[in-house]
Amino acid sequence: MWSFREWRKQRTLARHPVDPEVWQRVRERLPMLDGLSAEEDRSLLDSCVLFLQAKHLTALEGVELDEESRLFLAAQAQLPLLALGDLNWYQGFHEIILYGDDFISPQRHRDASGVEHEWDGEHSGEAWSQGPVILAWPGVLASGGWEAYNLVIHELAHKLDMLNGEANGLPPLHPDMRISEWASAMQSAYDDLNRQLDANPDAETVIDPYAAENPAEFFAVMSEYFFSGPDLLVEAYPEVYRQLKAFYRQDPLARLTAFQRGTLGRDAGLSGST
């Protein structure tokens, strides 16, 4: 059956072809994409093209954007949506603003006693409700590996969280998922991390302590780890990994394992030939 939406999608893809060599360079800069099938790779590339046509990238002083750079950002943004179908998961914003470095952002917080605190904070990323996503370009460039850090995924996880209203660590779950199971896994892990830090604020926790800030940051950091440090997430909080696997419908740990086996195989081959 003819679909206007599908026709428009194919028309956009036809009008904006990507040089295979450019895409290959992007893939080489993003180890976290290793392990994708050929079909997933094609789907991701198509999603990147559509994303870049739907969202406006505003590059401020110190940021130079060419086709490769734009695709490098888009691939990280689209990876979490790879298995989620064509639903408009990134609704509510049309612009990504890119700073040349970390930026100063006015902060406001009302504590439990009702006292409001204001200060200027230095940030590498922000996601505004019904507003743009703001990223520091050095943080974007530092993302994409298996180092349990990904600024792009972190901020866009906030956007997924905001689909239900204010960010609170509960994005819209699929019909086959149970909120009670999600809440149990997330709350247990969140409480555990806070207990570790309460006992020793300088503790070297497996998970970045920033995740203990609030449930919204916990979900965003867990999403980072899910895609860029899945082995660490499984080590620390296997139930959280299971819930994110059900939500994102992907298994990055399997990709990381395949990546590590491939690396070990290449290293063994090199050492055996010398």
N, C-alpha and C positions, 0 to 999 in steps of 0.2 A: 504493500500500500504506500502511495506517495505521501511523503511527509515534508512540509515546508521547512521545519526545523532541520531535518537531515539534509535537505537540499541546500539550505543556507550554510550549514556546516561544511559540506563538500565544496561549495563555491568559495568559501573563505580559504580552505586548505589549498585549493587549486590556484588561488590568486597569490598565495604567500608560500611558495615552495622553499624548502631549506636545503642548502647545499649539503650533501652527505658528509663531505669532509669537515664542514663546520660542526655538524652534529657529532661526528666522531671525536673531535677535539673537546667538545663539551662532555661527552661520556668519559673521556680519559681524565678529566678534571673532577669527576664525581664518582669516586670508588663505591659509594653507597648504592649506585645503580647497577653494579656488577651482580650478575645472577638473574637479571630480568630476561625473560624469554624474548624471542624475536617479535612475537605478537605484542607483548607488553611494551617493548621498546618502541614499536610503531605507534601504539596507542599513546604512549607518553609524549612522543614527538608531536603528534596531532594535537594533543591537549595543550602543549606548550604554545603552539601556533595560535590556537583559539584563545588561550589565556592572554597572550600578548596583544591580540586584537581587541579583547574585551576590557583590559585594564591599561591605564595610562601610567607609564613610568616617568616620573619627574626626577631628573638628575640634577642635583645642586652642585655647587662649586667643588671641584676635586673628584668628580665622578664622570668617567668617560664610558659611554655605552655604545658598543657596536653589536652586531648581530649575535656574536658568540657570547658576549656578556649578558645580553638580554635572555638568551636561551639558557645560560647557566643559572640565572635567577629563576626563570620559569620552570625549569626541570625540578628544582627543589620545591617550588610552590605546588607543583602538580603531583609529585610523587605520593603524598598522602591520599590523594583522590583517585589514584590509579584504578582501584577496584570498586569504586563507589558509584559507578554509572554516570549518567549525564545530568543528574540533578544539579541545580545551581547552588552548590555548597558554599561558594565564595560570594554570596549575595551581600548587599549592604555596604560595599565599598567599590570604588571605581579607580582608585589611584594608589600607587605605591610611591612614596617620596624617599629618595635616596640621598643621604648626607655623606659628605666626604670623610666624616669621622664621627665619634660619639657626640651627642648633642645634649644641650641643657633643656630640661623640661620642667615646668612648674608642677609641683605635686601638692596634693591636699588630702588630708586624712582626718576623720573624726574618730577619736578613741572611745573606749567603752564608757568613759565618764562624760562624754559629750563635748569634750574640748577639741577644737579644730586646729590642726597643725598644718602649716604651709612651709614648703622649702623648695629649693631648686635641686633637681636630681640629674645626674649625668647618665644618660641611657644610650644603649646601642640599638634599641628597637621599641616600638610602641604600636598598639593596635587600638584604634578609637572605635567605640560603638557608633555605627552608622557614619563612620568617617574613614580616613585613609589609614593605610599601614605605613609606618615610618621605619626605615632601616638604615643603619650605618653601613656603608659599603665595605669597609674592612671586615666587618662581621659576616657579611654575605660571602666575601672571598675566602674567609676562614672556614666556611661551612662546606659540607659535601662529602666529608670523609667518614671514617668509622671512629671518630674521636669523642663521641657522645656530646657533640655540640652542633646545633644547627639553628642559627638565628631566624632564618626564613620559616622553617617549620614551627618554631616556637611562637612567632607572632601570628602566623596563620592558624595555629591551633586555637589561639584566643578568638579568632574570627569564627571558627567552628563552634566554640563554646558559646559565643554571643548569639547564635541562631535561636537560642531559647530565651533570650533577654540578656540580662547582665551576666558577665562571665562568672561562673561559679563552680567550674569543674565538671559540669554535666552537659555535654553536647547532646543533640537529638539522637537517641539510640535507635537502632534498627528494631523492627517488630519482633525479631527472634531473640532479642536481648532483654534481660530483666534489670530494671533500675535497682532493685534490691541487691543483686549480685555485683553490679557496678559500684554502688555506694559502699558495700561491705569491703570490696577489694581496695578501693581508693582510700576510704577512711582509715582502714587498718594500716595501710602503708604510710599515709600522711601522719598518723599519730605516732607510728614507730620512728619515723624520721625526726619528728619534733622531740620525742623522748631522748633520742640520741644527742640532739643538739642542746636540749635543756640540761642534760647531764654534763656535757662538755661542748661549749659553743665553738671550740676549735677542733672538734672531732673531724677526722678525715673519713667522711661517709662515702659509701660507694656512689650515692646519688648526690648531685650538686645541692648544697644546702639551700640554695635559692628556692628550691621546690617547696620548702617548708614555710614560705611567706604566707600563702593562703591557698585554698583549693584550686583557684583559677591558675595560679602559677604552677601548682603541682601538676595539673593536667598538661599544661604547655611543656614543662620540663620532661614529664614522662613521655610525651609525644616525641620530643627530641631524642630521648634515649631509645625509644622504640625503633626509630628509623636509623639512628647513627651510633647506638651503643646497645643493641639488643641483648648481647651477652651479659652486660653489666646489669641491665634491668631484670633479666631472668634470675641472675644471681641474687639480687636484692629483694625483688618483689615479683615472684613468678605469677601470682594471681593478677597483678596489674597488667603484666604482659599478655595474659590470656584475654583479659577484657579489651585491651587495645587491639589485639589480633582480631577479635570478633568485630570491633568497631571499624577499623580500617580495612578489614578483610585481606590482610597481607601477613606474610611471615618473614620479616627481615632477618630473623636469626638464621633461617635456612639459607638466605642469600649470603649472609656473613660467613657462615660455615663453608659454603661453596667457594667464596672468595678466598678464605684462609687456606683451604685445601689447594686451590689453584696456585696461590702464592708459594706455599710450601713446596708444591710440585716443581714450580719453576726454579726455586732456590736450590732444591735438591739436584735438579738437572744441571744447573750452573756449576754447583760445587763438584758434581761428578765429572764435569768436562775439563776441570782445571788440573 
